Every structure is written in C-alpha cells, then in structure tokens.
Amino acid sequence: MTIPSTYDFETLPEAVSFYTRKVAKICQTCDYSIHNELMRFKKELHELINREYDPAAF
C-alpha cells in the first residue's frame, strides 16, 4: 500500500483529514506495515503546515 503525497491534495484540511482517517484505520486494524509511508506523509504534512502558517493571523 502506498500513501499519496500531501502535495497531491488541493487544500491543507483535505490532507489533514486524510492523515487522521488513515491513522484511525491503522490503529483499528493494528496494521503497522505502512509505518514508514505514514511517517513520510506526516513529515510532508508538517512541512505543508509550516508553509501555510501565518503568525500574523493570531
């Protein structure tokens, strides 16, 4: 199983939603075989969040 890149999603909320659903599914099935793919996605997600983050918005 291959997890897509965060850059394949049009918006940040879509990427976060996908990640949340995927983690929940993996935890329910105890399928840790895609751990490395999931960690890659998480790293990309954090990079995307950091790019979108605007400290002036707070």
Contact map, one row per residue, 1 for C-alpha under 8 A:
1110000000000000000000000000000001000000000000000000000000
1111000000000000000000000000000001001000000000000000000000
1111100000000000000000000000000000001100100000000000000000
0111110100000000000000000000000000000000100000000000000000
0011111110000000000000000000000000000000100100000000000000
0001111110000010000000000000000000000000100110010000000000
0000111111000000000000000000000000000000000000000000000000
0001111111000000000000000000000000000000000000000000000000
0000111111110110000000000000000000000000000000000000000000
0000001111110100000000000000000000000000000000000000000000
0000000011111110000000000000000000000000000000000000000000
0000000011111111000000000000000000000000000000011000000000
0000000000111111100000000000000000000000000000000000000000
0000000011111111110000000000000000000000000000000000000000
0000010010111111111000000000000000000000000010000000000000
0000000000011111111100000000000000000000000010000000000000
0000000000001111111110000000000000000000000000000000000000
0000000000000111111111000000000000000000000000000000000000
0000000000000011111111100000000000000000110000000000000000
0000000000000001111111110000000000000000000000000000000000
0000000000000000111111111000000000000000000000000000000000
0000000000000000011111111100000000000000000000000000000000
0000000000000000001111111110000000000000000000000000000000
0000000000000000000111111111000000000000000000000000000000
0000000000000000000011111111100000000000000000000000000000
0000000000000000000001111111111100000000000000000000000000
0000000000000000000000111111111000000000000000000000000000
0000000000000000000000011111110000000000000000000000000000
0000000000000000000000001111111000000000000000000000000000
0000000000000000000000000111111100000000000000000000000000
0000000000000000000000000110111111000000000000000000000000
0000000000000000000000000100011111100000000000000000000000
0000000000000000000000000000001111110000000000000000000000
1100000000000000000000000000001111111100000000000000000000
0000000000000000000000000000000111111110000000000000000000
0000000000000000000000000000000011111111000000000000000000
0110000000000000000000000000000001111111100000000000000000
0010000000000000000000000000000001111111110000000000000000
0000000000000000000000000000000000111111111000000000000000
0000000000000000000000000000000000011111111100000000000000
0011110000000000001000000000000000001111111110000000000000
0000000000000000001000000000000000000111111111000000000000
0000000000000000000000000000000000000011111111100000000000
0000110000000000000000000000000000000001111111110000000000
0000010000000011000000000000000000000000111111111000000000
0000000000000000000000000000000000000000011111111100000000
0000000000000000000000000000000000000000001111111110000000
0000010000010000000000000000000000000000000111111111000000
0000000000010000000000000000000000000000000011111111100000
0000000000000000000000000000000000000000000001111111100000
0000000000000000000000000000000000000000000000111111100000
0000000000000000000000000000000000000000000000011111110000
0000000000000000000000000000000000000000000000001111111000
0000000000000000000000000000000000000000000000000001111111
0000000000000000000000000000000000000000000000000000111111
0000000000000000000000000000000000000000000000000000011111
0000000000000000000000000000000000000000000000000000011111
0000000000000000000000000000000000000000000000000000011111
